[in-house]
Amino acid sequence: MKFFLIVIFYLLTTLDANDIEDLAKELNLYGGAKATIQWKRVFSSQRHLKRYNLDKIPKELRKKLERYLIEHSADSDKPIVPGL
């Protein structure tokens, strides 16, 4: 848990697109795993935020992560799926 918080703190201080991608991988979240509407539901529900350990992430970083995952969701123009 401490490692997770250290990673989050580091990402907040040096945040760019690659860091958001790294955070998503760290949390085992891949945009192509869900459609856009499903990612919106994940980020709008406290229960889902807890399930994916997103409730511990600051709101600003959560918004950027949500935007990244939606940009690369299964129904987007550039989906990202594990293993590709």
MOPAC internal coordinates of N, CA, C and O (Angstrom, degrees):
PM7 1SCF
backbone

  N    0.0000 0     0.00 0     0.00 0    0    0    0
  C    1.4418 1     0.00 0     0.00 0    1    0    0
  C    1.5245 1   111.10 1     0.00 0    2    1    0
  O    1.2310 1   120.62 1   139.58 1    3    2    1
  N    1.3468 1   116.43 1   -40.42 1    3    2    1
  C    1.4579 1   119.29 1   179.47 1    5    3    2
  C    1.5274 1   110.45 1   -64.15 1    6    5    3
  O    1.2310 1   120.82 1   141.18 1    7    6    5
  N    1.3329 1   116.04 1   -38.82 1    7    6    5
  C    1.4603 1   119.98 1   178.37 1    9    7    6
  C    1.5222 1   110.24 1   -60.00 1   10    9    7
  O    1.2310 1   120.65 1   136.47 1   11   10    9
  N    1.3112 1   116.36 1   -43.53 1   11   10    9
  C    1.4671 1   122.23 1   179.34 1   13   11   10
  C    1.5268 1   110.36 1   -58.98 1   14   13   11
  O    1.2310 1   120.00 1   134.70 1   15   14   13
  N    1.3118 1   117.61 1   -45.30 1   15   14   13
  C    1.4578 1   121.29 1  -179.72 1   17   15   14
  C    1.5239 1   111.64 1   -67.31 1   18   17   15
  O    1.2310 1   120.41 1   144.33 1   19   18   17
  N    1.3258 1   116.82 1   -35.67 1   19   18   17
  C    1.4674 1   120.71 1   176.87 1   21   19   18
  C    1.5161 1   110.07 1   -65.23 1   22   21   19
  O    1.2310 1   120.47 1   137.76 1   23   22   21
  N    1.3342 1   116.71 1   -42.24 1   23   22   21
  C    1.4627 1   120.78 1   178.07 1   25   23   22
  C    1.5255 1   109.98 1   -61.98 1   26   25   23
  O    1.2310 1   120.26 1   136.65 1   27   26   25
  N    1.3077 1   117.11 1   -43.35 1   27   26   25
  C    1.4651 1   121.23 1   179.50 1   29   27   26
  C    1.5242 1   110.44 1   -62.18 1   30   29   27
  O    1.2310 1   120.72 1   134.20 1   31   30   29
  N    1.3181 1   116.22 1   -45.80 1   31   30   29
  C    1.4632 1   119.64 1   179.55 1   33   31   30
  C    1.5228 1   110.97 1   -61.26 1   34   33   31
  O    1.2310 1   120.60 1   136.61 1   35   34   33
  N    1.3052 1   116.46 1   -43.39 1   35   34   33
  C    1.4672 1   120.84 1   178.25 1   37   35   34
  C    1.5232 1   110.96 1   -60.45 1   38   37   35
  O    1.2310 1   120.50 1   134.97 1   39   38   37
  N    1.3179 1   116.66 1   -45.03 1   39   38   37
  C    1.4588 1   120.44 1  -179.04 1   41   39   38
  C    1.5170 1   112.27 1   -65.03 1   42   41   39
  O    1.2310 1   120.39 1   146.10 1   43   42   41
  N    1.3105 1   116.85 1   -33.90 1   43   42   41
  C    1.4599 1   119.78 1   178.87 1   45   43   42
  C    1.5212 1   111.64 1   -67.82 1   46   45   43
  O    1.2310 1   120.54 1   146.86 1   47   46   45
  N    1.3176 1   116.56 1   -33.14 1   47   46   45
  C    1.4550 1   119.42 1  -177.44 1   49   47   46
  C    1.5197 1   112.76 1   -81.92 1   50   49   47
  O    1.2310 1   119.79 1   154.37 1   51   50   49
  N    1.3305 1   118.00 1   -25.63 1   51   50   49
  C    1.4688 1   120.94 1  -177.76 1   53   51   50
  C    1.5199 1   110.19 1  -130.04 1   54   53   51
  O    1.2310 1   120.52 1  -130.07 1   55   54   53
  N    1.2896 1   116.61 1    49.93 1   55   54   53
  C    1.4497 1   122.09 1  -171.20 1   57   55   54
  C    1.5246 1   112.84 1   -77.40 1   58   57   55
  O    1.2310 1   120.64 1   -55.68 1   59   58   57
  N    1.3347 1   116.38 1   124.32 1   59   58   57
  C    1.4559 1   122.54 1   168.52 1   61   59   58
  C    1.5247 1   107.59 1  -147.61 1   62   61   59
  O    1.2310 1   120.37 1     3.46 1   63   62   61
  N    1.3246 1   116.90 1  -176.54 1   63   62   61
  C    1.4751 1   120.72 1  -174.85 1   65   63   62
  C    1.5233 1   112.30 1   -58.94 1   66   65   63
  O    1.2310 1   119.91 1   141.10 1   67   66   65
  N    1.3234 1   117.77 1   -38.90 1   67   66   65
  C    1.4681 1   120.20 1  -179.96 1   69   67   66
  C    1.5167 1   111.50 1   -65.89 1   70   69   67
  O    1.2310 1   120.53 1   145.10 1   71   70   69
  N    1.3254 1   116.58 1   -34.90 1   71   70   69
  C    1.4609 1   119.72 1   179.16 1   73   71   70
  C    1.5238 1   111.49 1   -67.79 1   74   73   71
  O    1.2310 1   120.35 1   142.09 1   75   74   73
  N    1.3047 1   116.93 1   -37.91 1   75   74   73
  C    1.4666 1   119.97 1   177.06 1   77   75   74
  C    1.5214 1   109.27 1   -63.31 1   78   77   75
  O    1.2310 1   120.72 1   137.61 1   79   78   77
  N    1.3181 1   116.23 1   -42.39 1   79   78   77
  C    1.4680 1   120.70 1   177.91 1   81   79   78
  C    1.5301 1   110.34 1   -62.29 1   82   81   79
  O    1.2310 1   120.37 1   137.17 1   83   82   81
  N    1.3284 1   116.89 1   -42.83 1   83   82   81
  C    1.4616 1   121.01 1   178.51 1   85   83   82
  C    1.5240 1   111.64 1   -63.79 1   86   85   83
  O    1.2310 1   120.76 1   139.27 1   87   86   85
  N    1.3329 1   116.15 1   -40.73 1   87   86   85
  C    1.4638 1   119.85 1   178.18 1   89   87   86
  C    1.5227 1   110.60 1   -62.88 1   90   89   87
  O    1.2310 1   120.61 1   136.56 1   91   90   89
  N    1.3247 1   116.44 1   -43.44 1   91   90   89
  C    1.4673 1   120.39 1   178.83 1   93   91   90
  C    1.5295 1   109.99 1   -59.46 1   94   93   91
  O    1.2310 1   120.42 1   136.08 1   95   94   93
  N    1.3169 1   116.81 1   -43.92 1   95   94   93
  C    1.4661 1   120.34 1   179.05 1   97   95   94
  C    1.5221 1   111.08 1   -64.98 1   98   97   95
  O    1.2310 1   120.69 1   139.41 1   99   98   97
  N    1.3236 1   116.28 1   -40.59 1   99   98   97
  C    1.4724 1   121.45 1   178.86 1  101   99   98
  C    1.5337 1   111.07 1   -59.10 1  102  101   99
  O    1.2310 1   121.12 1   143.19 1  103  102  101
  N    1.3280 1   115.47 1   -36.81 1  103  102  101
  C    1.4625 1   121.32 1  -179.65 1  105  103  102
  C    1.5276 1   112.41 1   -89.66 1  106  105  103
  O    1.2310 1   120.44 1  -177.38 1  107  106  105
  N    1.3265 1   116.77 1     2.62 1  107  106  105
  C    1.4703 1   123.06 1  -177.79 1  109  107  106
  C    1.5248 1   111.51 1    58.26 1  110  109  107
  O    1.2310 1   121.01 1  -137.27 1  111  110  109
  N    1.3265 1   115.67 1    42.73 1  111  110  109
  C    1.4579 1   122.31 1   176.72 1  113  111  110
  C    1.5188 1   108.37 1  -111.86 1  114  113  111
  O    1.2310 1   120.61 1   -54.81 1  115  114  113
  N    1.3043 1   116.43 1   125.19 1  115  114  113
  C    1.4587 1   122.13 1  -179.93 1  117  115  114
  C    1.5164 1   108.04 1  -125.27 1  118  117  115
  O    1.2310 1   120.71 1   -50.86 1  119  118  117
  N    1.3114 1   116.24 1   129.14 1  119  118  117
  C    1.4503 1   121.33 1  -176.49 1  121  119  118
  C    1.5125 1   113.70 1   -52.50 1  122  121  119
  O    1.2310 1   120.36 1   137.27 1  123  122  121
  N    1.3236 1   116.92 1   -42.73 1  123  122  121
  C    1.4554 1   121.39 1  -177.06 1  125  123  122
  C    1.5183 1   114.50 1   -71.51 1  126  125  123
  O    1.2310 1   120.33 1   175.66 1  127  126  125
  N    1.3159 1   116.97 1    -4.34 1  127  126  125
  C    1.4604 1   120.16 1   179.85 1  129  127  126
  C    1.5307 1   112.00 1   -75.22 1  130  129  127
  O    1.2310 1   120.51 1   160.07 1  131  130  129
  N    1.3343 1   116.62 1   -19.93 1  131  130  129
  C    1.4688 1   120.86 1  -178.27 1  133  131  130
  C    1.5296 1   109.48 1  -140.81 1  134  133  131
  O    1.2310 1   121.11 1   -21.80 1  135  134  133
  N    1.3072 1   115.49 1   158.20 1  135  134  133
  C    1.4687 1   121.73 1   173.79 1  137  135  134
  C    1.5274 1   108.91 1   -80.44 1  138  137  135
  O    1.2310 1   120.61 1   -13.83 1  139  138  137
  N    1.2999 1   116.43 1   166.17 1  139  138  137
  C    1.4652 1   121.83 1  -178.01 1  141  139  138
  C    1.5257 1   112.44 1   -53.51 1  142  141  139
  O    1.2310 1   120.08 1   132.06 1  143  142  141
  N    1.3135 1   117.46 1   -47.94 1  143  142  141
  C    1.4651 1   120.64 1  -177.92 1  145  143  142
  C    1.5352 1   111.30 1   -63.01 1  146  145  143
  O    1.2310 1   120.41 1   146.54 1  147  146  145
  N    1.3305 1   116.82 1   -33.46 1  147  146  145
  C    1.4615 1   119.89 1   178.52 1  149  147  146
  C    1.5261 1   111.27 1   -68.81 1  150  149  147
  O    1.2310 1   120.02 1   139.59 1  151  150  149
  N    1.3355 1   117.58 1   -40.41 1  151  150  149
  C    1.4673 1   119.59 1   177.02 1  153  151  150
  C    1.5219 1   110.56 1   -64.52 1  154  153  151
  O    1.2310 1   120.19 1   142.43 1  155  154  153
  N    1.3233 1   117.24 1   -37.57 1  155  154  153
  C    1.4637 1   119.97 1   178.21 1  157  155  154
  C    1.5193 1   110.91 1   -63.28 1  158  157  155
  O    1.2310 1   120.53 1   142.13 1  159  158  157
  N    1.3268 1   116.59 1   -37.87 1  159  158  157
  C    1.4711 1   120.32 1   177.51 1  161  159  158
  C    1.5216 1   111.21 1   -66.59 1  162  161  159
  O    1.2310 1   120.33 1   139.49 1  163  162  161
  N    1.3309 1   116.97 1   -40.51 1  163  162  161
  C    1.4663 1   120.74 1   179.47 1  165  163  162
  C    1.5228 1   109.70 1   -58.63 1  166  165  163
  O    1.2310 1   120.47 1   133.53 1  167  166  165
  N    1.3236 1   116.70 1   -46.47 1  167  166  165
  C    1.4620 1   120.19 1  -175.09 1  169  167  166
  C    1.5217 1   113.57 1   -81.11 1  170  169  167
  O    1.2310 1   119.53 1   170.13 1  171  170  169
  N    1.3117 1   118.50 1    -9.87 1  171  170  169
  C    1.4610 1   120.24 1   178.59 1  173  171  170
  C    1.5267 1   112.86 1  -100.14 1  174  173  171
  O    1.2310 1   119.93 1   174.39 1  175  174  173
  N    1.3145 1   117.73 1    -5.61 1  175  174  173
  C    1.4506 1   121.73 1  -177.11 1  177  175  174
  C    1.5275 1   111.32 1  -113.73 1  178  177  175
  O    1.2310 1   120.57 1   -55.37 1  179  178  177
  N    1.3098 1   116.51 1   124.63 1  179  178  177
  C    1.4718 1   120.92 1   178.74 1  181  179  178
  C    1.5275 1   111.10 1   -60.44 1  182  181  179
  O    1.2310 1   120.66 1   143.36 1  183  182  181
  N    1.3105 1   116.33 1   -36.64 1  183  182  181
  C    1.4639 1   120.95 1   179.48 1  185  183  182
  C    1.5267 1   110.75 1   -62.94 1  186  185  183
  O    1.2310 1   120.27 1   135.74 1  187  186  185
  N    1.3323 1   117.09 1   -44.26 1  187  186  185
  C    1.4545 1   121.23 1   179.25 1  189  187  186
  C    1.5221 1   111.19 1   -69.69 1  190  189  187
  O    1.2310 1   120.44 1   143.28 1  191  190  189
  N    1.3141 1   116.77 1   -36.72 1  191  190  189
  C    1.4617 1   119.63 1   177.47 1  193  191  190
  C    1.5224 1   110.48 1   -60.15 1  194  193  191
  O    1.2310 1   120.71 1   138.37 1  195  194  193
  N    1.3200 1   116.25 1   -41.63 1  195  194  193
  C    1.4673 1   120.15 1   177.31 1  197  195  194
  C    1.5221 1   111.56 1   -65.64 1  198  197  195
  O    1.2310 1   120.67 1   138.14 1  199  198  197
  N    1.3156 1   116.32 1   -41.86 1  199  198  197
  C    1.4612 1   121.59 1  -177.76 1  201  199  198
  C    1.5318 1   111.55 1   -59.23 1  202  201  199
  O    1.2310 1   120.70 1   141.39 1  203  202  201
  N    1.3346 1   116.28 1   -38.61 1  203  202  201
  C    1.4598 1   121.19 1  -178.21 1  205  203  202
  C    1.5343 1   112.75 1   -98.11 1  206  205  203
  O    1.2310 1   120.38 1  -167.50 1  207  206  205
  N    1.3274 1   116.88 1    12.50 1  207  206  205
  C    1.4663 1   123.23 1  -179.48 1  209  207  206
  C    1.5243 1   112.52 1    58.32 1  210  209  207
  O    1.2310 1   120.40 1  -146.79 1  211  210  209
  N    1.2984 1   116.84 1    33.21 1  211  210  209
  C    1.4533 1   121.33 1   179.42 1  213  211  210
  C    1.5180 1   111.94 1   -94.53 1  214  213  211
  O    1.2310 1   120.29 1   169.64 1  215  214  213
  N    1.3130 1   117.06 1   -10.36 1  215  214  213
  C    1.4616 1   120.96 1  -178.81 1  217  215  214
  C    1.5242 1   112.27 1   -70.25 1  218  217  215
  O    1.2310 1   119.99 1   160.86 1  219  218  217
  N    1.3335 1   117.62 1   -19.14 1  219  218  217
  C    1.4564 1   122.08 1  -178.88 1  221  219  218
  C    1.5244 1   112.21 1   -89.87 1  222  221  219
  O    1.2310 1   120.47 1   172.46 1  223  222  221
  N    1.3101 1   116.71 1    -7.54 1  223  222  221
  C    1.4597 1   121.92 1  -177.90 1  225  223  222
  C    1.5274 1   108.80 1   -88.82 1  226  225  223
  O    1.2310 1   120.14 1   -42.06 1  227  226  225
  N    1.3165 1   117.33 1   137.94 1  227  226  225
  C    1.4799 1   119.49 1   177.78 1  229  227  226
  C    1.5298 1   111.80 1   -57.91 1  230  229  227
  O    1.2310 1   121.24 1   -30.54 1  231  230  229
  N    1.3093 1   115.24 1   149.46 1  231  230  229
  C    1.4666 1   121.72 1  -173.61 1  233  231  230
  C    1.5321 1   112.50 1   -58.05 1  234  233  231
  O    1.2310 1   120.05 1   139.17 1  235  234  233
  N    1.3123 1   117.52 1   -40.83 1  235  234  233
  C    1.4643 1   121.58 1  -179.42 1  237  235  234
  C    1.5328 1   111.15 1   -61.53 1  238  237  235
  O    1.2310 1   120.78 1   135.57 1  239  238  237
  N    1.3080 1   116.12 1   -44.43 1  239  238  237
  C    1.4593 1   120.71 1   178.94 1  241  239  238
  C    1.5293 1   110.84 1   -68.56 1  242  241  239
  O    1.2310 1   120.79 1   143.24 1  243  242  241
  N    1.3268 1   116.10 1   -36.76 1  243  242  241
  C    1.4654 1   120.69 1   177.08 1  245  243  242
  C    1.5234 1   111.71 1   -60.32 1  246  245  243
  O    1.2310 1   120.65 1   138.90 1  247  246  245
  N    1.3302 1   116.35 1   -41.10 1  247  246  245
  C    1.4667 1   121.00 1   178.88 1  249  247  246
  C    1.5251 1   110.83 1   -62.73 1  250  249  247
  O    1.2310 1   120.44 1   137.80 1  251  250  249
  N    1.3221 1   116.77 1   -42.20 1  251  250  249
  C    1.4637 1   120.84 1   179.54 1  253  251  250
  C    1.5238 1   111.05 1   -67.37 1  254  253  251
  O    1.2310 1   120.67 1   140.78 1  255  254  253
  N    1.3218 1   116.32 1   -39.22 1  255  254  253
  C    1.4539 1   120.82 1   177.37 1  257  255  254
  C    1.5195 1   110.39 1   -65.37 1  258  257  255
  O    1.2310 1   120.26 1   137.90 1  259  258  257
  N    1.3307 1   117.10 1   -42.10 1  259  258  257
  C    1.4634 1   121.29 1   177.50 1  261  259  258
  C    1.5256 1   110.46 1   -60.18 1  262  261  259
  O    1.2310 1   120.54 1   134.05 1  263  262  261
  N    1.3213 1   116.58 1   -45.95 1  263  262  261
  C    1.4634 1   120.94 1   179.51 1  265  263  262
  C    1.5318 1   110.64 1   -60.51 1  266  265  263
  O    1.2310 1   120.47 1   137.42 1  267  266  265
  N    1.3343 1   116.71 1   -42.58 1  267  266  265
  C    1.4682 1   121.15 1   179.11 1  269  267  266
  C    1.5338 1   111.02 1   -62.44 1  270  269  267
  O    1.2310 1   120.38 1   132.62 1  271  270  269
  N    1.3221 1   116.88 1   -47.38 1  271  270  269
  C    1.4625 1   120.49 1  -177.87 1  273  271  270
  C    1.5279 1   111.84 1   -66.22 1  274  273  271
  O    1.2310 1   120.24 1   143.43 1  275  274  273
  N    1.3182 1   117.16 1   -36.57 1  275  274  273
  C    1.4697 1   120.27 1   178.23 1  277  275  274
  C    1.5297 1   110.42 1   -69.66 1  278  277  275
  O    1.2310 1   120.40 1   141.30 1  279  278  277
  N    1.3356 1   116.84 1   -38.70 1  279  278  277
  C    1.4659 1   119.92 1   177.47 1  281  279  278
  C    1.5236 1   112.17 1   -60.44 1  282  281  279
  O    1.2310 1   120.89 1   150.28 1  283  282  281
  N    1.3369 1   115.90 1   -29.72 1  283  282  281
  C    1.4601 1   120.92 1  -176.54 1  285  283  282
  C    1.5339 1   112.22 1  -113.79 1  286  285  283
  O    1.2310 1   120.64 1  -155.69 1  287  286  285
  N    1.3259 1   116.38 1    24.31 1  287  286  285
  C    1.4733 1   120.45 1  -179.16 1  289  287  286
  C    1.5248 1   110.72 1   -70.53 1  290  289  287
  O    1.2310 1   120.95 1   -12.10 1  291  290  289
  N    1.3006 1   115.79 1   167.90 1  291  290  289
  C    1.4685 1   122.22 1  -175.12 1  293  291  290
  C    1.5200 1   112.40 1   -59.52 1  294  293  291
  O    1.2310 1   119.80 1   148.36 1  295  294  293
  N    1.3147 1   118.00 1   -31.64 1  295  294  293
  C    1.4560 1   120.18 1  -178.15 1  297  295  294
  C    1.5297 1   113.16 1  -100.05 1  298  297  295
  O    1.2310 1   120.16 1  -163.20 1  299  298  297
  N    1.3297 1   117.30 1    16.80 1  299  298  297
  C    1.4603 1   121.17 1   178.31 1  301  299  298
  C    1.5196 1   110.91 1   -91.81 1  302  301  299
  O    1.2310 1   120.97 1    -3.33 1  303  302  301
  N    1.3164 1   115.75 1   176.67 1  303  302  301
  C    1.4643 1   120.95 1   178.17 1  305  303  302
  C    1.5213 1   112.74 1   -73.38 1  306  305  303
  O    1.2310 1   120.38 1   155.72 1  307  306  305
  N    1.3113 1   116.88 1   -24.28 1  307  306  305
  C    1.4693 1   120.81 1  -178.26 1  309  307  306
  C    1.5277 1   111.59 1  -134.40 1  310  309  307
  O    1.2310 1   120.08 1  -109.59 1  311  310  309
  N    1.3283 1   117.44 1    70.41 1  311  310  309
  C    1.4686 1   119.55 1  -178.77 1  313  311  310
  C    1.5334 1   111.88 1   -69.60 1  314  313  311
  O    1.2310 1   121.58 1   -32.94 1  315  314  313
  N    1.3146 1   114.59 1   147.06 1  315  314  313
  C    1.4620 1   120.57 1   174.89 1  317  315  314
  C    1.5210 1   106.77 1  -116.94 1  318  317  315
  O    1.2310 1   121.01 1   -55.36 1  319  318  317
  N    1.3289 1   115.67 1   124.64 1  319  318  317
  C    1.4540 1   120.97 1   178.05 1  321  319  318
  C    1.5167 1   108.98 1  -124.37 1  322  321  319
  O    1.2310 1   119.63 1   -29.03 1  323  322  321
  N    1.3209 1   118.32 1   150.97 1  323  322  321
  C    1.4594 1   120.75 1  -179.99 1  325  323  322
  C    1.5252 1   111.19 1   -61.05 1  326  325  323
  O    1.2310 1   121.26 1   -38.20 1  327  326  325
  N    1.3032 1   115.19 1   141.80 1  327  326  325
  C    1.4595 1   120.47 1   175.12 1  329  327  326
  C    1.5139 1   114.57 1    90.10 1  330  329  327
  O    1.2310 1   119.65 1   175.99 1  331  330  329
  N    1.3290 1   118.28 1    -4.01 1  331  330  329
  C    1.4608 1   120.67 1   178.79 1  333  331  330
  C    1.4963 1   111.49 1  -109.67 1  334  333  331
  O    1.2310 1   120.10 1   180.00 1  335  334  333

